[in-house]
Amino acid sequence: MDIKKGLIVRAKAGRDKGDYFVVTDILNSRQVLICDGKHRKVQKPKLKNVIHLDVTNTVAQDITTNRQIKSFLKSYLEGNDV
């Protein structure tokens, strides 16, 4: 699956391994910016290589604030029993 803006991903490597994030921007074919609204805010997203991400099939539409991202990820995790 292609990486696109708003996609929910899970980190496979690094300090944040196992955590879920929303892709906020695509820099090139290998790097994206991700945030979770709590530890990684929209104002300071984390740069991540796409090979270190597991992609889900869920895309968050029109989510721009930290509060919206946090609540969307929370509902996603509760709904999927992750």
N, C-alpha and C positions, 0 to 999 in steps of 0.2 A: 504494500500500500504506500502511496506517496504521502510524504509529509506535507501538511497544509496548515495554515494559520487557524487556530482554534481547536486543533486536535488534542485529545488527551493522550498523554504518553506516560510510561513508567521508566524510571532510570534503572539501567542494568549495571552500571558501574559508577564508581566514585563515592564520595562521602554521602551522597543522597540516594544511594542504591535502594531500590524498592519503593521509593516515594513517587507519587503521581503529580504531574504538572500539566499545564496547558501551554501549547506552543503559541508564543506571542508574535514572533517574527521569524522569517526565513532569510538568512544572510546569503547562503549559497547552497550548492547541492550537498554539502557535507555538514554545515553548521546551522544551528537554530538557536533562538533565544527562548527560554522557558521560564515560567513562574508558577507559584502555587498560591500567591496572595497572602501567605503567612510568613514564611521564612525568606522566600524570594519574591519580592514585591514587583509590581509592574514598573516602578521607577528604576529598579536595579535588577533586571532579569539575569538569569544564568546562561552563559554560553555553553552549549553542549553539542558534541559530535553526534550525528544521527545514528552511528553504529552502536552507540551506548544507550539507545532508547528502544523500548518495546512499544509498538504502536497499537492503540486500541481502535475500535471502529466508531467511536463517539466523537463528534465534533460540536464544540460549544459555539453557538452563533451569537454575535453582537455582545460579547462579554469583554468589558474594558477596564473595570475597576477591580481592586483587590477584594473587596467585599463580594462582588459577583463571582469572581473566580473561586474564592473560598467556599461559598455556598454551593456552587455548581459541582466542585470536586467532592464536597461532603455528601451531596445527594447521589452522585455517581457511585461513590464507595459504599454507601449504605444500600443502594439498590442492587449492586452486584456482589454484595457480601465479600468484599476484598479485604 
